[in-house]
Amino acid sequence: MLLSLLIVMLSAIYVIQVIELGKINFLLGRQEKSVALLREESNNLKLAVSKSGSLNNLEEKIQEQGYLKVGKIDFLVISASSVAIKD
């Protein structure tokens, strides 16, 4: 009788431990996915900051060289019949 009670108690403890281990593994997997998404977002933000800094540096260098910002652009439309062709 004592042996069977001991077996039942140890089996119950084993089942409870397996269930807890399953919960821990599930939560760990969820956290790993979250960490992976945060790392990807962090890398994307670092890239965006780097691009933004490069554009700012480019604009500063353009201004240092004395170039002006482009305003309105007007295009001339010329038809093919009004152009002289050399033979």
C-alpha positions as CSV (number, residue, x, y, z in Angstrom):
1,M,0.0,0.0,0.0
2,L,2.8,2.4,0.9
3,L,4.7,1.6,-2.3
4,S,1.6,2.2,-4.5
5,L,1.0,5.6,-2.7
6,L,4.6,6.5,-3.3
7,I,4.4,5.6,-7.0
8,V,1.2,7.7,-7.4
9,M,2.8,10.7,-5.6
10,L,6.0,10.5,-7.7
11,S,3.9,10.1,-10.9
12,A,1.8,13.2,-10.0
13,I,5.0,15.2,-9.3
14,Y,6.5,14.0,-12.6
15,V,3.4,15.0,-14.5
16,I,3.2,18.4,-12.8
17,Q,6.9,19.0,-13.6
18,V,6.4,18.1,-17.3
19,I,3.5,20.5,-17.6
20,E,5.5,23.3,-16.0
21,L,8.4,22.6,-18.3
22,G,6.0,22.8,-21.3
23,K,4.8,26.2,-20.1
24,I,8.3,27.4,-19.6
25,N,9.3,26.3,-23.1
26,F,6.2,27.9,-24.6
27,L,6.9,31.2,-22.9
28,L,10.6,31.0,-23.8
29,G,9.7,30.5,-27.5
30,R,7.4,33.5,-27.4
31,Q,10.1,35.7,-25.8
32,E,12.7,34.5,-28.4
33,K,10.3,35.6,-31.2
34,S,9.8,38.9,-29.5
35,V,13.5,39.4,-29.2
36,A,14.0,38.5,-32.9
37,L,11.4,41.1,-33.9
38,L,12.9,43.8,-31.7
39,R,16.4,43.1,-33.1
40,E,15.0,43.4,-36.7
41,E,13.3,46.6,-35.8
42,S,16.4,47.9,-34.1
43,N,18.5,47.1,-37.2
44,N,15.9,48.9,-39.4
45,L,16.0,52.0,-37.2
46,K,19.8,52.0,-37.2
47,L,19.7,51.9,-41.0
48,A,17.1,54.7,-41.2
49,V,19.2,56.9,-38.9
50,S,22.3,56.1,-40.9
51,K,20.5,57.0,-44.2
52,S,19.1,60.2,-42.6
53,G,22.6,61.2,-41.4
54,S,24.0,60.5,-44.9
55,L,21.4,62.7,-46.5
56,N,22.0,65.5,-44.0
57,N,25.8,65.3,-44.6
58,L,25.2,65.3,-48.4
59,E,23.0,68.4,-48.1
60,E,25.6,70.2,-46.0
61,K,28.4,69.3,-48.5
62,I,26.3,70.6,-51.4
63,Q,25.7,73.9,-49.6
64,E,29.4,74.2,-48.7
65,Q,30.2,73.9,-52.4
66,G,27.9,76.8,-53.2
67,Y,25.1,74.9,-55.0
68,L,21.6,76.2,-54.7
69,K,18.4,74.2,-54.2
70,V,16.5,73.5,-57.3
71,G,13.2,75.4,-57.5
72,K,10.7,75.2,-60.4
73,I,11.9,73.4,-63.5
74,D,10.6,74.4,-66.9
75,F,11.0,72.0,-69.9
76,L,11.1,72.9,-73.5
77,V,9.0,70.7,-75.7
78,I,10.3,70.5,-79.3
79,S,8.5,68.6,-82.0
80,A,10.6,66.4,-84.4
81,S,9.5,68.5,-87.4
82,S,11.1,71.7,-86.0
83,V,14.6,70.1,-85.6
84,A,17.1,70.3,-88.4
85,I,18.6,66.9,-89.3
86,K,22.1,66.7,-90.8
87,D,22.5,64.1,-93.6
